[in-house]
Amino acid sequence: QLNGLIPTQFDLPALLPFPQNASLLFKASGEGRRIAIEAVQAEMLRMITSIPPGKVRFTIVDPVGLGENFAGFMHLADHDELLVTNRIWTEPAHIEARLADLTEQMENVIQKYLRNEFLSIDEYNVFAGEVAEPFRVLVVANFPVNFTETAARRLTSIASSGARCGVYVLVVNDVKLPLPPQFELKDVERNTLTLNWNGKQFVWQDPDFEKYPLRLEQPPPEEQFTQLVQIVGRG
């Protein structure tokens, strides 16, 4: 809208500062869980279409949907199973093991690649060129379902130290469910862009931005979605 020559209303894109910190936490309930999962799908799609083929790998945890929420991304496995760590994970033991794998990956990056020479994996990748290390993204729907205390502790560690190592989290938290023992969600919130469901829409958990309306990106129609994933998978 214009008031004379001065705009009184306008839209601005809300962007994640990738690769500095591309982690997201949705605190949702009811209908907000579906909207949050769709926003995560859109973010995943944006990542695979923006980052060079094969340079982003997903570890997907979907214990309630049993993988259905992210089944479309399994087309990536037709070309390279490493892009989705073989499958979508649902059981407590498997979830704990996959988070242990990501923690070990972070340790390897720090000790093998960064050492005292590079501040982040992004800086190392500029030096490495064609042998650049892929980014890794942990995707979690309906946290904390099937998360053991150990798995929850690893999630905190990944959110806290992962960005420097090229490891990020996209988490949908069901706020109606009790959290694991000895786990504080605020420890994850410190290192993520956090969005809260207010019953109608998501709002920023930020004193400066919470007053502004936020329209989340949604994935394209299923046929177009599948085509995009298949094209990316073929490289």
HUMO-V919334 format. One record per pair of residues at least 6 apart in sequence whose ideal C-beta (glycine too) atoms are under 7 Angstrom apart, sorted by the first residue. I is the first residue (numbers start at 1). J is the second residue. D is the distance in Angstrom with one decimal. If there is no record, write none. Layout:
I_J_D, I_J_D
//
This chain:
1_8_5.2, 1_9_4.4, 14_214_6.2, 16_22_4.6, 16_193_6.5, 19_122_4.6, 19_135_6.7, 19_166_6.6, 20_163_6.5, 21_163_4.7, 22_168_4.6, 23_159_5.9, 23_163_6.8, 23_168_4.7, 23_169_4.7, 23_191_6.2, 23_192_4.3, 23_193_6.9, 24_43_6.7, 24_170_5.1, 24_192_5.9, 24_193_5.4, 25_171_5.0, 25_173_6.4, 25_188_5.9, 25_189_6.1, 25_192_4.1, 25_194_4.6, 26_36_3.7, 26_171_6.9, 26_172_4.7, 26_173_6.6, 26_195_5.3, 26_202_6.8, 27_173_5.1, 27_175_5.2, 27_194_6.6, 27_196_4.9, 27_197_6.5, 28_36_4.6, 28_172_5.9, 28_173_6.7, 28_174_6.6, 28_175_6.6, 28_197_4.4, 29_174_6.5, 29_175_5.1, 29_176_5.1, 29_197_5.9, 32_197_3.2, 32_202_6.9, 33_142_6.8, 33_172_6.2, 33_174_6.2, 35_216_6.7, 36_172_4.5, 37_69_5.2, 37_141_5.6, 37_172_5.7, 38_218_5.3, 38_219_5.9, 39_216_4.3, 39_217_6.3, 40_139_6.2, 40_170_4.9, 40_172_6.3, 41_70_6.9, 41_219_4.4, 42_217_4.2, 42_218_5.6, 42_219_4.7, 43_170_6.1, 44_58_6.5, 44_73_6.5, 44_139_6.6, 45_219_6.0, 45_225_7.0, 45_228_6.4, 47_56_5.2, 47_137_6.7, 48_56_5.9, 48_232_4.7, 49_228_6.5, 49_232_6.2, 51_135_6.5, 53_232_6.3, 53_235_3.8, 54_80_6.6, 54_134_6.6, 54_235_6.5, 55_132_6.6, 55_134_4.7, 55_135_6.3, 56_134_6.1, 56_135_4.7, 56_137_6.4, 57_82_5.9, 57_83_5.5, 57_85_6.7, 57_134_5.3, 57_136_5.1, 58_73_6.5, 58_83_6.8, 58_84_5.2, 58_137_5.2, 58_139_5.7, 59_85_4.8, 59_98_5.1, 59_102_6.3, 59_136_6.9, 59_138_5.0, 59_139_6.9, 60_70_5.0, 60_73_6.9, 60_84_6.3, 60_88_4.6, 60_89_6.7, 60_139_4.6, 61_89_5.1, 61_95_5.4, 61_139_6.7, 61_140_4.6, 61_141_6.8, 62_69_5.1, 62_70_5.8, 62_88_5.2, 62_90_6.3, 62_141_4.6, 63_90_4.6, 63_142_6.4, 63_145_4.5, 63_146_4.0, 64_141_6.6, 64_142_4.3, 64_145_5.5, 65_141_6.0, 66_90_5.6, 67_88_3.6, 67_90_6.6, 69_141_5.3, 70_88_5.8, 70_139_6.7, 72_225_5.5, 72_226_5.9, 72_229_5.9, 73_84_5.9, 73_229_6.1, 74_84_6.2, 75_226_6.4, 75_229_4.5, 75_230_5.1, 75_233_5.6, 76_83_4.1, 76_84_5.2, 76_229_6.2, 76_233_4.5, 77_83_6.7, 77_84_5.2, 77_86_7.0, 78_233_6.0, 79_233_4.0, 79_234_5.9, 85_98_6.5, 89_95_5.4, 89_98_5.5, 90_146_6.8, 91_146_6.6, 92_146_4.7, 92_148_5.4, 95_146_5.8, 95_147_6.3, 95_151_5.3, 96_148_5.4, 96_150_5.6, 96_151_4.3, 99_151_5.2, 99_154_3.9, 99_155_6.4, 99_158_6.8, 100_154_6.4, 102_136_6.4, 102_138_6.0, 102_158_5.6, 102_167_5.8, 103_154_5.4, 103_157_6.0, 103_158_6.6, 105_136_6.4, 105_167_6.6, 106_161_6.1, 106_162_6.2, 106_165_4.3, 106_167_5.7, 109_121_5.7, 109_133_6.7, 109_165_4.1, 109_166_6.8, 110_165_6.4, 113_121_6.6, 113_124_4.9, 113_133_6.3, 114_124_6.2, 118_124_4.3, 120_164_4.9, 121_133_5.6, 121_164_7.0, 121_165_5.5, 121_166_3.7, 122_166_6.9, 124_133_6.8, 125_132_3.7, 125_133_6.2, 133_166_6.3, 135_166_4.5, 136_166_6.4, 136_167_4.7, 137_168_5.0, 137_170_6.2, 138_158_6.1, 138_169_4.8, 139_170_4.9, 140_169_7.0, 140_171_4.5, 140_172_6.7, 141_172_5.1, 142_172_6.3, 142_174_5.1, 143_171_5.3, 143_172_6.6, 143_173_4.8, 143_174_6.9, 144_152_6.2, 144_177_6.1, 144_179_5.6, 144_180_5.5, 145_177_6.7, 147_180_5.7, 148_180_6.9, 149_180_4.8, 149_181_5.4, 149_182_6.1, 149_183_6.9, 152_180_4.1, 152_183_4.3, 155_169_6.9, 155_188_6.6, 156_187_4.7, 156_188_5.8, 158_167_5.8, 158_169_5.9, 159_169_5.1, 159_188_4.6, 159_191_4.6, 159_192_6.0, 160_191_5.2, 162_168_6.0, 162_169_6.8, 169_192_6.7, 173_185_6.7, 179_185_6.2, 189_205_7.0, 194_205_4.0, 195_202_4.2, 195_203_6.8, 195_204_6.4, 195_205_6.6, 196_202_6.6, 196_203_5.6, 196_205_5.3, 202_214_5.9, 202_216_6.2, 203_210_5.3, 203_214_6.4, 204_210_4.6, 204_214_6.3, 219_225_5.5
//
